Amino acid sequence: MKNKVEKTLMRTKLGEGGRVIIPLAFRQNLHLAVGDEVILQMDSNSINITTPYQALQKLQAKVRNNLQSINQNISLVDELVSIRRSEDE
């Protein structure tokens, strides 16, 4: 079971070169260390920061939900093999 973390707001300042310091509590919660890669996403008037792992987890959940709503018997592996075979013909 995943740990639920309450939404937290913190203020920080924009530094030289557009640098933003991510508070320690946030870095610890996301298991971030110096040099780790993060993904920035701009939505309307906000910027979201996530890790590649979390982005992958979110995408996999969306694919899973879409497949369940379409047809539970679809095998992505079989679909990919079928597409590759038709490309070879």
C-alpha positions in Angstrom: 0.0 0.0 0.0 1.3 3.5 -0.9 1.9 6.1 1.8 -0.5 9.0 1.5 1.1 12.4 1.8 -1.0 15.5 2.4 -0.7 18.3 -0.1 1.8 20.8 1.2 2.5 24.3 0.1 5.8 26.0 0.7 7.2 29.3 -0.6 10.6 29.5 -2.1 12.5 32.2 -4.1 13.7 32.1 -7.7 17.5 32.3 -7.6 20.2 33.3 -10.2 19.7 31.6 -13.6 16.1 30.6 -12.8 17.2 28.2 -10.1 14.6 27.0 -7.6 15.5 25.2 -4.3 13.2 22.3 -3.6 12.6 22.1 0.1 14.2 19.1 1.9 10.9 17.6 2.9 9.8 17.5 -0.7 13.1 16.0 -1.9 12.9 13.4 0.8 9.3 12.5 0.0 10.2 12.1 -3.7 13.5 10.4 -2.9 15.5 13.0 -4.8 19.2 13.5 -4.6 21.7 16.0 -6.1 22.0 15.2 -9.8 18.7 13.3 -10.2 16.7 14.1 -13.3 13.2 15.6 -12.9 10.5 16.4 -15.3 8.9 19.9 -15.4 5.4 20.3 -16.9 3.7 23.6 -17.4 -0.1 23.6 -17.0 -1.8 27.0 -17.6 -0.3 29.1 -14.8 1.5 26.4 -12.8 4.6 24.3 -13.0 4.6 20.7 -11.8 7.8 18.8 -11.0 7.9 15.0 -11.1 10.4 12.2 -11.5 10.7 10.0 -14.6 9.7 7.0 -12.5 6.5 8.8 -11.3 5.7 9.9 -14.8 6.0 6.4 -16.0 3.8 5.1 -13.2 1.1 7.7 -14.1 1.3 6.8 -17.8 1.1 3.0 -17.1 -2.0 3.7 -14.9 -3.7 5.6 -17.7 -3.0 2.9 -20.2 -4.3 0.2 -17.8 -7.5 2.2 -17.2 -8.0 2.9 -20.9 -7.5 -0.8 -21.7 -10.0 -1.9 -19.0 -12.6 0.5 -20.3 -12.1 -0.7 -23.9 -11.6 -4.5 -23.6 -10.0 -6.5 -20.8 -8.9 -9.2 -23.2 -6.4 -7.1 -25.2 -2.8 -8.1 -25.0 -0.4 -5.2 -25.8 2.4 -7.7 -26.6 0.1 -9.5 -29.1 -0.9 -6.2 -30.6 2.7 -5.1 -31.0 3.7 -8.4 -32.6 0.8 -8.2 -35.0 1.7 -4.6 -36.0 5.4 -5.6 -36.5 4.4 -8.6 -38.7 2.1 -6.5 -40.8 5.0 -3.9 -41.3 7.3 -6.7 -42.5 4.8 -7.8 -45.2 
